[in-house]
Amino acid sequence: MTMITTTTSAAVKASYDIVPLPASVSMQKGEPFMLSSATRIVYTGSDEAIKRNAKFLADYLAQTTDIKLSTNAASGKAQKNTITLCTDSKMDEEAYRISVDKKGIVITGGSAKGVFYGIQTLRKSMPVGKTDNIELSAVRIADQPRFGYRGMMLDCSRHFFSVAEVEEAIDLMALYKLNRFHWHLTDDQGWRIEIKKYPLLTERGAWRKPNGQDASCLYQAKKEDNPDLLLPSDRWRTTAEGDSLYGGFYTQDQIREVVSYAAARGISIVPEIDMPGHCLSAIANYEGLSCFDQVGWGKVFTSPLCPGKDAALEFCRNVWSEVIALFPYEYVHIGGDEGEKDNWRKCADCQRRIAQQGLKGVEELQSWFIHEMERFFNAKGRRMIGWDEIIEGGLSKTSTVMWWRNWAPQSVPEATAHGNDVIYTPATPFYFSQNEEKSSMRQVYDYDLAPASLSAAQRAHIIGVQANLWAEGIPSRSRMLYMYFPRILALAELAWTQPAQKDYDDFYGRLRQQLSMLNRLGVPYRIPSLDGFHNVNAFTDKGTLTVECQDPQAVIRYTTDGTFPNAESPRYVGPITVDQTTPFTLRTFTPEGRADEMVQADFVKQGLLPALQSVPALNPGVKTDWYDFPGVTCRLITTAPFNGSYTTPDVVIPEACKGNIGLITKGYILIPEDGVYTFALLSDDGSWLKIDGNIVVDNDREQSPHEMVCQQALAKGYHYLEVRYFDHNGGVLRLNVLDPQGKRLDPQTIFFHAAEN
């Protein structure tokens, strides 16, 4: 008998405080299991997926620790010091159980996919780093998901991502038990999938000259000192004429590779070929697809496909035939959003189709086109998903609605009442291409996916939730992952964990372990927002800068001269007191020195702004004027046509305001006592707040939802207030006012407007 001895380091303990939170974690009495290189992974059955799961776990441990394990089929009798993988057909497909005791670990799944999810839970419980000895406390875990559709969308049209970058995103999806990868493969800016029948789609349609989105990325890269916003050099090619073109596409063999890669990780891919709008990369390269020969951008969107031409319909069917052959999954996504219909009103072919089909107009023509394509999909054994515009003009019985328009909240009750499934992906808060704010993660985590306003039958048609990443401003792998992480963890727990178990503060505490693991995996995640201060901090005698960060690994540096903080700048180690106006620029860094975003924290010494000596007769609420404003700066709102006036109890967008919105809200604010007051102004797009003619909050720019929080020292009494705001598609506007003790003031007690004579 040969005695084998191993030398191990001191044991590092595993932690079951993971994301997403399992349905049940029951700690057991008894000795822990000691995982080391002497442990083996065994599996029952000959299923290739189970074998693959065993290898996946072994590879992960070798990647993140010093533990290297062998894998083999179980011998049939109980074995010690093993991780055993097995299935139980009586369990739901995605359900799993984990049992840990001193003898070993057993992961049982309802299928190989359930086993895979159990492995992800085990992965996230493990410490990462140089260790060859891990202690796992005795435990029983039982788990299964809340929703069957847990999605993540990546736009590869506006900016292109390589196969390796897509597969890395899929790996990270799998880690957090997301199971639907929505692949946005075509749009106006680029056609990214090879179609054998139409080679010009990729020969020409996959390449473009630098555009405004590229220029915006480069501008932001310089403004924010952020190399992640630069366009990768390998996305460019030079033509024979000397033109530099940006782009790329996936061959059909590459598509098959990604499909196989995702399937091995329990992920289905939902391909999107956007139509009838967002098709400029196709119609610019093949004649007969659009209403007229001249194509390009209309008032807001590009020329669409022509549903009046049989040739255009045949093109769509031919494209989708090749796409469907590549993606052996349940769902396909047709887009169906933001179609510019002006051409259809002028097109003889479209008008002929409307007359032939007995349609009432171009809205029903879009619906007719969507239904025609859906019948084609159904005949191919696929189910169709479309953005919620597919409801307009009539909804079929079998389509699935992806709701994204916050400003069209009726879409969900309308679709579910009609008997259609709905996937939640409202732009706020699930468009992760919008910059993350301090409140963003909580908005995702606490989002109500089962509103009480829906009946039980309607709620049964809510099948899941998805985060979307539109790539207009996301040109690189690093920026893509930065925008997903760690925000996607909040979505993962929202999609997986039952509401009764969820607690945001507990989740936020569990993030620490996940951030350490993401750092070890080389994921350039966004360091959680710095807290403890405002954008503008007013004080009358002395002010104190206090900074908090949830990431214990983060290094915080600052400057006070307006320059970008760098690795040589002073490090924040504790509260800083100032007695003069001081502009702080704060920046977080990873331990390795990767710079994260910068935040401005201006400390401004002020005297109390005196109250007005006299005010007119007042009524509760504020007065808002609406202008048909197409511009992008608050200063010019009054140059647009006037639409009407409204009185509201708070600073909000009046319900009647649609389309181009320029608002000027005026009134008086009653300050109850002398002191420093906090004004939090949230807007999408731009806004400003003036008090007694002084700018207090300057949020005046085109942007996704962004909250500026600023302070002003005010004397007791009435002050004149003006809020300006602009937006062109939906929009968000909210003003919160906090007293010197940090308590939110009731709008009905502080806002007034001049009474009319």
MOKA-V949578 format. One record per residue. N is the residue number from 1. RES is the residue in one small letter. SS is DSSP state (hx for helix, st for strand, lp for the rest). PHI is phi in radians with two decimals (* if undefined). D_FIRST is the distance of its C-alpha to the first C-alpha in Angstrom with 2 decimals. Layout:
n->(N,N)
res->(RES,RES)
ss->(SS,SS)
phi->(PHI,PHI)
d_first->(D_FIRST,D_FIRST)
This chain:
n->(1,2,3,4,5,6,7,8,9,10,11,12,13,14,15,16,17,18,19,20,21,22,23,24,25,26,27,28,29,30,31,32,33,34,35,36,37,38,39,40,41,42,43,44,45,46,47,48,49,50,51,52,53,54,55,56,57,58,59,60,61,62,63,64,65,66,67,68,69,70,71,72,73,74,75,76,77,78,79,80,81,82,83,84,85,86,87,88,89,90,91,92,93,94,95,96,97,98,99,100,101,102,103,104,105,106,107,108,109,110,111,112,113,114,115,116,117,118,119,120,121,122,123,124,125,126,127,128,129,130,131,132,133,134,135,136,137,138,139,140,141,142,143,144,145,146,147,148,149,150,151,152,153,154,155,156,157,158,159,160,161,162,163,164,165,166,167,168,169,170,171,172,173,174,175,176,177,178,179,180,181,182,183,184,185,186,187,188,189,190,191,192,193,194,195,196,197,198,199,200,201,202,203,204,205,206,207,208,209,210,211,212,213,214,215,216,217,218,219,220,221,222,223,224,225,226,227,228,229,230,231,232,233,234,235,236,237,238,239,240,241,242,243,244,245,246,247,248,249,250,251,252,253,254,255,256,257,258,259,260,261,262,263,264,265,266,267,268,269,270,271,272,273,274,275,276,277,278,279,280,281,282,283,284,285,286,287,288,289,290,291,292,293,294,295,296,297,298,299,300,301,302,303,304,305,306,307,308,309,310,311,312,313,314,315,316,317,318,319,320,321,322,323,324,325,326,327,328,329,330,331,332,333,334,335,336,337,338,339,340,341,342,343,344,345,346,347,348,349,350,351,352,353,354,355,356,357,358,359,360,361,362,363,364,365,366,367,368,369,370,371,372,373,374,375,376,377,378,379,380,381,382,383,384,385,386,387,388,389,390,391,392,393,394,395,396,397,398,399,400,401,402,403,404,405,406,407,408,409,410,411,412,413,414,415,416,417,418,419,420,421,422,423,424,425,426,427,428,429,430,431,432,433,434,435,436,437,438,439,440,441,442,443,444,445,446,447,448,449,450,451,452,453,454,455,456,457,458,459,460,461,462,463,464,465,466,467,468,469,470,471,472,473,474,475,476,477,478,479,480,481,482,483,484,485,486,487,488,489,490,491,492,493,494,495,496,497,498,499,500,501,502,503,504,505,506,507,508,509,510,511,512,513,514,515,516,517,518,519,520,521,522,523,524,525,526,527,528,529,530,531,532,533,534,535,536,537,538,539,540,541,542,543,544,545,546,547,548,549,550,551,552,553,554,555,556,557,558,559,560,561,562,563,564,565,566,567,568,569,570,571,572,573,574,575,576,577,578,579,580,581,582,583,584,585,586,587,588,589,590,591,592,593,594,595,596,597,598,599,600,601,602,603,604,605,606,607,608,609,610,611,612,613,614,615,616,617,618,619,620,621,622,623,624,625,626,627,628,629,630,631,632,633,634,635,636,637,638,639,640,641,642,643,644,645,646,647,648,649,650,651,652,653,654,655,656,657,658,659,660,661,662,663,664,665,666,667,668,669,670,671,672,673,674,675,676,677,678,679,680,681,682,683,684,685,686,687,688,689,690,691,692,693,694,695,696,697,698,699,700,701,702,703,704,705,706,707,708,709,710,711,712,713,714,715,716,717,718,719,720,721,722,723,724,725,726,727,728,729,730,731,732,733,734,735,736,737,738,739,740,741,742,743,744,745,746,747,748,749,750,751,752,753,754,755,756,757)
res->(m,t,m,i,t,t,t,t,s,a,a,v,k,a,s,y,d,i,v,p,l,p,a,s,v,s,m,q,k,g,e,p,f,m,l,s,s,a,t,r,i,v,y,t,g,s,d,e,a,i,k,r,n,a,k,f,l,a,d,y,l,a,q,t,t,d,i,k,l,s,t,n,a,a,s,g,k,a,q,k,n,t,i,t,l,c,t,d,s,k,m,d,e,e,a,y,r,i,s,v,d,k,k,g,i,v,i,t,g,g,s,a,k,g,v,f,y,g,i,q,t,l,r,k,s,m,p,v,g,k,t,d,n,i,e,l,s,a,v,r,i,a,d,q,p,r,f,g,y,r,g,m,m,l,d,c,s,r,h,f,f,s,v,a,e,v,e,e,a,i,d,l,m,a,l,y,k,l,n,r,f,h,w,h,l,t,d,d,q,g,w,r,i,e,i,k,k,y,p,l,l,t,e,r,g,a,w,r,k,p,n,g,q,d,a,s,c,l,y,q,a,k,k,e,d,n,p,d,l,l,l,p,s,d,r,w,r,t,t,a,e,g,d,s,l,y,g,g,f,y,t,q,d,q,i,r,e,v,v,s,y,a,a,a,r,g,i,s,i,v,p,e,i,d,m,p,g,h,c,l,s,a,i,a,n,y,e,g,l,s,c,f,d,q,v,g,w,g,k,v,f,t,s,p,l,c,p,g,k,d,a,a,l,e,f,c,r,n,v,w,s,e,v,i,a,l,f,p,y,e,y,v,h,i,g,g,d,e,g,e,k,d,n,w,r,k,c,a,d,c,q,r,r,i,a,q,q,g,l,k,g,v,e,e,l,q,s,w,f,i,h,e,m,e,r,f,f,n,a,k,g,r,r,m,i,g,w,d,e,i,i,e,g,g,l,s,k,t,s,t,v,m,w,w,r,n,w,a,p,q,s,v,p,e,a,t,a,h,g,n,d,v,i,y,t,p,a,t,p,f,y,f,s,q,n,e,e,k,s,s,m,r,q,v,y,d,y,d,l,a,p,a,s,l,s,a,a,q,r,a,h,i,i,g,v,q,a,n,l,w,a,e,g,i,p,s,r,s,r,m,l,y,m,y,f,p,r,i,l,a,l,a,e,l,a,w,t,q,p,a,q,k,d,y,d,d,f,y,g,r,l,r,q,q,l,s,m,l,n,r,l,g,v,p,y,r,i,p,s,l,d,g,f,h,n,v,n,a,f,t,d,k,g,t,l,t,v,e,c,q,d,p,q,a,v,i,r,y,t,t,d,g,t,f,p,n,a,e,s,p,r,y,v,g,p,i,t,v,d,q,t,t,p,f,t,l,r,t,f,t,p,e,g,r,a,d,e,m,v,q,a,d,f,v,k,q,g,l,l,p,a,l,q,s,v,p,a,l,n,p,g,v,k,t,d,w,y,d,f,p,g,v,t,c,r,l,i,t,t,a,p,f,n,g,s,y,t,t,p,d,v,v,i,p,e,a,c,k,g,n,i,g,l,i,t,k,g,y,i,l,i,p,e,d,g,v,y,t,f,a,l,l,s,d,d,g,s,w,l,k,i,d,g,n,i,v,v,d,n,d,r,e,q,s,p,h,e,m,v,c,q,q,a,l,a,k,g,y,h,y,l,e,v,r,y,f,d,h,n,g,g,v,l,r,l,n,v,l,d,p,q,g,k,r,l,d,p,q,t,i,f,f,h,a,a,e,n)
ss->(lp,lp,lp,lp,lp,lp,lp,lp,lp,lp,lp,st,st,lp,lp,lp,lp,lp,lp,lp,lp,lp,lp,st,st,st,st,lp,lp,lp,lp,lp,st,st,st,st,lp,lp,lp,st,st,st,st,lp,lp,lp,lp,hx,hx,hx,hx,hx,hx,hx,hx,hx,hx,hx,hx,hx,hx,hx,hx,hx,lp,lp,lp,lp,lp,st,st,st,st,lp,lp,lp,lp,lp,lp,lp,lp,st,st,st,st,st,st,lp,lp,lp,lp,lp,lp,lp,lp,st,st,st,st,st,st,lp,lp,st,st,st,st,st,st,lp,lp,hx,hx,hx,hx,hx,hx,hx,hx,hx,hx,hx,hx,hx,hx,lp,lp,lp,lp,lp,lp,lp,st,st,st,st,lp,lp,st,st,st,st,st,lp,lp,lp,lp,lp,st,st,st,st,st,st,st,lp,lp,lp,lp,lp,lp,lp,hx,hx,hx,hx,hx,hx,hx,hx,hx,hx,hx,hx,hx,lp,lp,lp,lp,st,st,st,st,st,lp,st,st,lp,lp,st,st,lp,st,lp,lp,lp,lp,lp,lp,hx,hx,hx,hx,lp,lp,lp,st,st,lp,lp,lp,hx,hx,hx,hx,hx,hx,hx,hx,hx,hx,hx,hx,lp,lp,lp,hx,hx,hx,lp,lp,lp,hx,hx,hx,st,st,st,lp,lp,lp,lp,lp,st,st,st,st,lp,lp,st,lp,hx,hx,hx,hx,hx,hx,hx,hx,hx,hx,hx,hx,lp,lp,lp,lp,st,st,st,st,st,st,st,st,lp,lp,lp,lp,hx,hx,hx,hx,lp,lp,lp,lp,lp,lp,st,lp,lp,lp,lp,lp,lp,st,lp,lp,lp,lp,st,lp,lp,st,lp,lp,lp,lp,hx,hx,hx,hx,hx,hx,hx,hx,hx,hx,hx,hx,hx,hx,hx,hx,hx,lp,lp,lp,lp,st,st,st,st,st,lp,lp,lp,lp,lp,lp,hx,hx,hx,hx,hx,lp,hx,hx,hx,hx,hx,hx,hx,hx,hx,lp,lp,lp,lp,lp,hx,hx,hx,hx,hx,hx,hx,hx,hx,hx,hx,hx,hx,hx,hx,hx,hx,hx,lp,lp,lp,st,st,st,st,st,hx,hx,hx,hx,lp,lp,lp,lp,lp,lp,lp,lp,st,st,st,st,lp,lp,lp,lp,lp,lp,hx,hx,hx,hx,hx,hx,hx,hx,lp,lp,lp,lp,st,st,st,lp,lp,hx,hx,hx,hx,st,lp,lp,lp,lp,lp,lp,lp,lp,hx,hx,hx,hx,hx,hx,lp,lp,lp,lp,lp,lp,lp,lp,lp,lp,hx,hx,hx,hx,lp,lp,st,st,st,st,st,st,st,st,lp,lp,lp,lp,lp,lp,lp,hx,hx,hx,hx,hx,hx,hx,hx,lp,lp,hx,hx,hx,hx,hx,hx,hx,hx,hx,hx,lp,lp,hx,hx,hx,lp,lp,hx,hx,hx,hx,hx,hx,hx,hx,hx,hx,hx,hx,hx,hx,hx,hx,hx,lp,lp,lp,lp,lp,lp,lp,lp,lp,lp,st,lp,lp,lp,lp,st,st,st,st,lp,lp,lp,st,st,st,lp,lp,st,lp,lp,lp,lp,lp,lp,st,st,st,st,st,lp,lp,lp,lp,lp,lp,lp,lp,lp,lp,st,st,lp,lp,lp,lp,st,st,st,lp,lp,lp,st,st,st,st,st,st,st,st,lp,lp,lp,lp,lp,st,st,st,st,st,st,st,st,st,st,st,lp,lp,lp,st,lp,lp,lp,lp,lp,lp,lp,lp,st,st,st,lp,st,st,st,st,st,st,st,lp,lp,lp,lp,lp,hx,hx,hx,hx,hx,hx,lp,st,st,st,st,st,st,st,st,lp,lp,lp,lp,lp,lp,lp,lp,lp,lp,lp,lp,st,st,st,st,st,st,st,st,st,st,st,lp,lp,lp,st,st,st,st,st,st,st,st,st,st,lp,st,st,st,st,st,st,lp,lp,st,st,st,st,st,st,lp,lp,lp,lp,lp,lp,st,st,st,st,st,st,st,st,st,lp,lp,st,st,st,st,st,st,st,st,st,st,st,lp,lp,lp,lp,st,st,st,st,st,st,st,lp,lp,lp,lp,lp,st,lp,lp,hx,hx,hx,hx,st,st,st,st,lp,lp,lp)
phi->(*,-1.75,-1.56,-1.80,-2.05,-2.26,-1.81,-2.10,-1.44,-1.02,-1.17,-1.86,-1.42,-1.41,-2.33,-1.63,-1.45,-1.99,-2.26,-1.29,-1.16,-1.15,-1.13,-2.56,-2.22,-2.03,-1.23,-1.99,-1.32,2.08,-1.27,-1.33,-1.67,-1.82,-1.58,-2.59,-1.20,-1.41,-1.26,-2.13,-1.75,-2.15,-2.42,-1.74,1.49,-1.94,-1.03,-1.06,-1.14,-1.18,-1.02,-1.12,-1.07,-1.09,-1.15,-1.03,-1.13,-1.09,-1.11,-1.12,-1.09,-1.16,-1.30,-1.91,-2.41,-1.72,-1.68,-2.09,-2.02,-1.54,-2.27,-2.86,-1.19,-1.14,-1.43,1.93,-2.06,-1.00,-2.20,-1.63,0.97,-2.31,-1.89,-1.81,-1.94,-2.66,-2.15,-2.39,-1.15,-1.36,-1.55,-1.07,-0.95,-1.66,-1.42,-2.68,-2.28,-2.22,-2.18,-2.17,-2.49,-1.14,-1.39,2.83,-2.14,-2.14,-1.96,-2.06,-2.13,-1.19,-2.84,-1.04,-1.15,-1.07,-1.04,-1.04,-1.16,-1.08,-1.10,-1.11,-1.09,-1.12,-0.96,-1.29,-1.38,-1.31,-1.22,-2.01,2.31,-1.35,-2.53,-2.17,-2.69,-2.08,-1.74,-1.99,-1.11,-1.10,-2.74,-2.19,-2.07,-2.22,-2.70,-2.83,-1.40,-1.27,-2.06,-1.44,-1.99,-2.25,-1.98,-2.49,-1.92,-2.20,-1.52,-1.85,-1.57,-1.07,-2.32,-1.65,-2.13,-1.24,-1.02,-1.06,-1.21,-1.13,-1.18,-1.12,-1.08,-1.13,-0.97,-1.27,-0.99,-1.06,-0.99,-1.88,1.13,-1.40,-2.28,-2.28,-1.77,-1.53,-1.84,-1.46,-1.69,-2.46,-2.92,-1.03,-1.50,3.07,-1.81,-1.92,-2.19,-1.15,-2.11,-1.01,-1.25,-2.27,-1.12,-1.17,-1.02,-1.82,-1.07,-1.99,-1.19,-1.53,-2.27,-2.59,-1.29,-0.93,-2.16,-1.12,-1.16,-1.10,-1.07,-1.12,-1.06,-1.14,-1.10,-1.16,-1.03,-1.27,-1.10,-1.76,0.93,-2.28,-1.17,-1.15,-1.64,-1.43,-1.45,-1.01,-1.18,-1.39,-1.66,-2.00,-2.43,-1.94,-1.40,-1.08,-1.47,1.61,-1.38,-1.61,-2.08,-1.72,2.79,2.60,-2.74,-1.82,-1.24,-1.14,-1.14,-1.17,-1.05,-1.07,-1.07,-1.16,-1.04,-1.15,-1.06,-1.17,-1.04,-1.14,-1.96,1.27,-2.02,-1.63,-1.82,-1.85,-1.35,-2.06,-1.99,-1.25,-2.83,-1.46,-1.55,0.99,-2.06,-1.03,-1.16,-1.69,-1.25,-1.31,-2.05,-2.35,-1.24,1.46,-1.69,-1.92,-1.16,-2.30,-1.14,-1.39,-2.22,2.72,-1.60,-1.60,-1.08,-2.25,-2.15,-1.51,-1.02,-1.60,-1.06,-1.74,-1.26,-1.45,-1.72,-1.07,-1.10,-1.17,-1.14,-1.13,-1.01,-1.05,-1.13,-1.13,-1.05,-1.17,-1.06,-1.24,-1.13,-1.07,-1.13,-1.55,-2.07,-1.47,-2.16,-1.19,-1.89,-2.25,-2.12,-1.65,1.36,1.42,-1.90,0.86,-1.45,-1.40,-1.73,-1.04,-1.05,-1.11,-1.20,-1.74,-1.53,-1.10,-1.12,-1.15,-1.15,-1.14,-1.12,-1.03,-1.18,-1.09,-1.60,1.14,-1.52,-1.56,2.95,-1.23,-1.13,-1.28,-1.15,-1.04,-1.07,-1.06,-1.06,-1.06,-1.16,-1.05,-1.19,-1.14,-1.05,-1.11,-1.07,-1.04,-1.13,-1.59,1.40,-2.07,-1.86,-1.76,-1.92,-2.51,-1.08,-1.16,-1.10,-1.16,-1.21,-1.15,1.53,2.10,-1.93,-1.27,-1.42,-1.93,-1.39,-1.90,-1.75,-1.78,-1.52,-2.15,-1.54,-0.94,-1.43,-2.18,-1.14,-1.21,-1.04,-1.19,-1.09,-1.17,-1.19,-1.20,-1.15,-1.37,1.65,-1.72,-1.27,-2.29,-1.96,-1.38,-2.67,-1.03,-0.91,-1.97,-1.98,-1.70,-1.57,-1.33,-1.27,-1.36,-0.99,-1.30,-1.90,-1.02,-1.60,-1.07,-1.13,-1.20,-1.06,-1.16,-1.09,-1.62,-1.10,-1.51,-1.64,-2.44,-1.05,-1.14,-1.19,-1.62,-1.28,-1.04,-1.13,-1.21,-1.09,-1.15,-1.58,-1.47,-1.75,2.87,-2.57,-2.57,-1.75,-2.00,-2.15,-1.50,-1.78,-0.93,-1.90,-2.24,-1.66,-2.38,-1.03,-1.11,-1.21,-1.06,-1.18,-1.06,-1.32,-1.32,-1.96,-1.62,-1.01,-1.12,-1.16,-1.13,-1.17,-1.06,-1.26,-1.04,-1.38,-1.70,-1.61,-1.14,-0.96,-1.11,-1.58,-1.41,-2.60,-1.10,-1.09,-1.13,-1.01,-1.10,-1.19,-1.25,-1.09,-0.99,-1.13,-1.19,-1.13,-1.10,-1.20,-1.07,-1.09,-1.13,-1.43,1.37,-1.55,-1.38,-1.25,-1.37,-1.11,-0.91,-0.95,-1.18,-2.38,1.85,-2.62,-2.06,-1.13,-2.20,-2.05,-1.58,-2.62,-1.84,-2.23,-2.34,-2.12,-2.24,-1.51,-2.12,-2.12,-2.18,-2.56,-1.27,-1.53,-1.19,-1.47,-1.18,-1.87,-1.94,-2.17,-2.59,-2.34,-2.25,-2.01,1.52,-1.46,-1.29,-1.10,-2.31,-1.11,-1.71,-1.24,-0.99,-1.64,-1.31,-2.19,3.06,-0.93,-2.09,-1.76,-2.25,-2.13,-2.30,-0.94,-2.45,-1.60,-1.55,-1.98,-1.89,-2.57,-1.65,-2.37,-1.33,-1.01,-1.43,1.79,-1.17,-1.40,-1.85,-1.29,-1.78,-2.31,-1.62,-2.35,-1.47,-1.80,-2.11,-1.43,-2.37,-1.61,-1.17,-1.25,-1.17,-1.27,-1.16,-1.30,-2.58,-2.38,-1.29,-1.07,-2.11,-2.10,-1.11,1.68,-2.11,-1.86,-2.14,-1.76,-1.89,-2.04,-1.41,-1.79,-1.64,-1.49,-2.35,-2.60,-1.07,-1.02,-1.73,-1.00,-1.25,-1.40,-1.59,-1.06,-1.44,-1.82,2.82,-2.09,-2.49,-1.94,-2.30,-1.31,-2.54,-1.44,-2.51,-1.48,-1.00,-1.01,-1.28,-1.44,-2.36,1.20,-1.24,-2.14,-2.21,-2.02,-2.20,-1.81,-2.23,2.94,-2.22,-2.01,-1.64,-1.62,-1.34,-2.76,-1.06,2.73,-1.65,-1.90,-1.92,-2.12,-1.87,-1.92,-1.81,-2.66,-2.54,-1.60,-1.72,-2.81,-2.55,-2.23,-2.02,-2.19,0.92,1.46,-1.70,-1.17,-1.82,-2.21,-2.00,-2.08,-1.59,-2.90,-1.23,-2.96,-1.31,-0.90,-2.48,-1.90,-1.80,-2.11,-2.34,-2.06,-2.56,-1.43,-2.29,-1.45,-1.03,2.22,-1.52,-2.32,-1.42,-2.13,-2.42,-2.08,-1.99,-2.72,-2.43,-2.92,-2.27,-2.83,1.66,1.76,-2.49,-2.59,-2.71,-2.18,-1.89,-2.05,-2.03,-1.37,-1.03,-1.59,1.52,-1.57,-1.22,-1.51,-1.23,-0.95,-1.25,-1.81,-2.12,-1.78,-2.51,-2.41,-1.13,-1.22,-1.35,-1.25)
d_first->(0.00,3.78,6.47,9.59,12.82,16.31,19.69,22.28,25.98,27.99,28.15,31.28,32.74,33.73,37.25,38.62,42.14,42.36,45.10,46.17,45.78,43.90,45.80,43.64,41.14,40.13,37.98,35.71,34.64,31.02,28.36,28.26,25.66,23.97,23.88,21.86,20.29,17.11,19.50,20.06,23.44,23.65,26.93,28.42,30.68,31.46,34.37,34.56,35.91,32.83,30.60,33.07,32.90,29.12,29.56,32.55,30.65,27.84,30.57,32.49,29.71,29.03,32.80,33.50,30.42,27.45,25.12,23.87,22.40,21.25,23.19,22.64,24.08,22.99,20.97,23.46,21.74,21.76,19.13,18.71,19.34,21.42,24.99,26.22,29.44,31.50,35.17,37.58,40.81,42.70,42.66,45.14,44.06,43.80,42.47,38.96,36.95,34.16,32.03,29.87,27.92,24.85,22.60,24.09,27.24,28.99,31.97,34.21,37.31,40.29,39.53,37.51,40.26,39.63,35.91,37.04,39.30,36.53,34.52,37.63,37.77,34.16,34.91,37.95,36.17,33.70,34.71,35.16,34.46,31.81,29.13,25.42,25.31,27.78,28.55,30.14,32.03,31.85,34.62,36.23,38.27,40.61,42.79,45.22,48.10,51.74,53.13,52.06,53.69,52.31,53.71,54.03,56.67,56.78,60.04,59.39,63.06,64.77,62.01,59.26,55.50,53.06,50.36,47.69,49.74,50.21,46.51,45.73,48.24,46.60,43.15,44.72,46.55,43.31,41.82,44.69,44.77,48.03,48.33,51.60,52.28,56.05,56.69,60.30,60.73,64.49,67.43,70.59,68.78,66.34,65.03,61.27,60.16,60.83,63.19,63.62,67.10,68.40,67.01,69.53,67.79,65.10,67.00,69.61,68.72,65.39,67.17,69.85,71.74,70.92,72.33,73.22,69.74,68.35,71.13,70.37,66.71,67.78,70.36,67.85,65.32,67.94,69.28,65.88,64.29,61.58,60.07,58.30,61.78,62.22,61.92,58.95,60.19,58.25,60.38,63.48,64.93,68.18,70.64,72.78,75.65,73.78,73.08,69.88,68.41,65.67,63.36,60.55,59.39,56.43,56.30,55.47,52.11,51.38,52.46,50.03,47.22,48.09,48.47,44.97,43.57,45.30,44.30,40.60,41.30,43.35,46.64,49.76,52.32,56.01,58.05,61.52,64.38,67.21,70.55,73.54,73.74,71.60,71.86,73.65,70.86,71.56,75.32,76.06,74.55,75.78,79.39,80.42,77.81,80.03,83.49,85.18,84.50,84.52,81.27,79.84,79.86,82.34,83.25,79.66,77.42,77.39,79.14,77.27,76.75,79.83,79.25,82.64,81.56,79.74,78.25,76.53,75.05,73.84,72.18,70.31,69.12,68.00,66.05,64.36,63.51,61.35,59.87,58.98,57.23,54.91,54.10,52.79,53.34,55.67,57.97,60.19,62.44,66.03,67.10,70.73,71.63,74.38,76.46,79.76,82.24,85.45,85.15,84.83,88.12,89.86,88.08,90.08,86.94,85.48,88.80,89.08,85.63,86.62,89.78,88.10,85.40,87.84,86.00,87.69,86.66,83.99,81.67,81.58,81.24,77.95,76.84,77.91,75.82,72.74,73.22,73.64,70.34,68.62,69.78,68.30,64.94,64.91,65.64,62.55,60.42,60.36,61.59,63.72,63.47,66.41,67.59,69.91,73.04,72.36,73.90,77.27,79.50,77.50,73.86,72.27,70.34,67.01,66.61,64.39,66.08,64.42,66.60,67.01,70.65,70.89,74.64,74.53,72.89,74.62,72.25,69.49,71.71,73.65,70.65,68.81,72.06,72.43,69.00,67.16,63.75,63.79,61.25,62.12,62.31,65.45,66.21,66.13,63.37,61.14,62.39,59.81,61.90,64.17,63.34,61.33,63.32,62.33,62.99,61.44,57.96,59.40,61.90,59.08,56.95,59.85,61.52,62.74,61.52,63.03,66.55,68.45,71.40,69.56,69.41,66.14,66.68,67.21,64.15,62.07,63.11,61.55,58.33,57.00,57.55,57.16,57.44,59.48,59.38,62.54,62.19,65.76,64.75,61.03,60.58,57.01,53.39,53.33,56.49,55.30,52.12,54.12,56.55,53.88,51.65,51.35,54.27,52.36,50.02,53.04,53.82,50.25,50.41,53.94,52.81,49.60,50.15,52.67,55.76,55.40,52.10,53.38,54.48,55.39,54.81,51.31,50.67,52.05,49.71,46.69,47.86,46.55,42.88,43.88,45.86,42.94,40.83,43.72,44.14,40.49,41.01,44.09,46.62,50.02,50.98,54.25,53.92,55.49,59.17,60.31,62.20,64.52,67.61,70.09,71.44,74.61,74.52,77.96,78.78,82.06,80.99,77.32,74.44,70.68,68.03,64.87,62.00,59.02,56.13,53.38,50.94,49.49,48.47,52.05,54.13,57.88,60.51,64.29,67.61,71.18,73.14,72.46,69.89,66.44,63.77,61.17,58.18,60.64,62.68,62.64,59.73,60.61,59.04,61.42,64.90,67.72,71.31,74.32,78.06,79.26,78.68,75.32,73.64,69.85,67.67,64.08,61.05,57.36,54.60,50.85,48.72,48.41,52.21,53.02,56.51,57.30,60.73,63.65,65.66,69.15,69.99,73.61,74.89,78.67,81.09,83.88,86.89,87.52,89.06,92.32,93.07,95.94,99.33,100.50,99.05,100.78,100.61,97.03,95.21,91.47,89.15,89.24,91.16,89.35,91.05,89.32,89.99,88.96,87.15,85.08,84.44,81.59,83.17,84.65,87.68,89.15,88.77,92.52,93.37,92.11,94.13,94.33,92.96,93.61,93.10,90.95,90.58,87.10,85.85,83.14,82.33,80.97,81.59,84.36,83.36,86.15,84.90,83.18,82.70,83.92,83.88,85.59,86.14,88.19,87.79,90.33,91.10,90.90,88.01,88.80,86.89,86.78,86.38,86.26,82.81,80.19,79.44,76.54,77.16,74.27,75.60,73.35,74.64,73.86,75.59,77.76,79.66,81.35,82.67,85.82,87.27,90.90,90.64,87.62,84.39,81.67,78.98,78.93,76.59,78.88,76.81,75.36,71.92,69.50,69.73,69.81,70.71,72.49,72.76,75.57,77.60,81.29,83.20,85.99,88.89,89.61,91.80,92.16,90.86,91.46,88.37,87.81,84.68,84.58,82.00,81.51,79.25,79.60,77.04,76.05,75.59,74.64,76.82,76.23,77.54,76.15,78.10,76.52,78.51,77.84,75.36,73.36,74.68,75.65,79.38,80.69,82.49,85.22,86.20,86.26,87.46,91.16,93.59,97.32,99.36,101.62,105.35)
